Amino acid sequence: MDWRQYIHSDPKILLGKPTVKGTRISVEFLLGLFAAGWTEQQVLENYPTLTPEALRAVFAFTAECMREESFYMLPLLSETA
């Protein structure tokens, strides 16, 4: 999937955070909803301007960002206990 068709960044919208094109809904916000347990159906019902393709683009964009970064050093379980 080419996420570029669905995700963009505009300094005039949410200070340039990546958003779904044509909305003021940020990638960060949508990921937070999923992390909180929302389903795709719940997101689509509550934000009718979104499409299933736009949601897949959010994950494609995030996956590409994670592949390109190397800043994530998670603590070992023994370090967090």
Protein Blocks (a to p, Z undefined) as FASTA:
>chain_A
ZZklmgccdfkggghpacdehiacdfklmmmmmmnopafklmmmmmmmbcfklmmmmmmm
mmmmmmmpckbccddfklmZZ
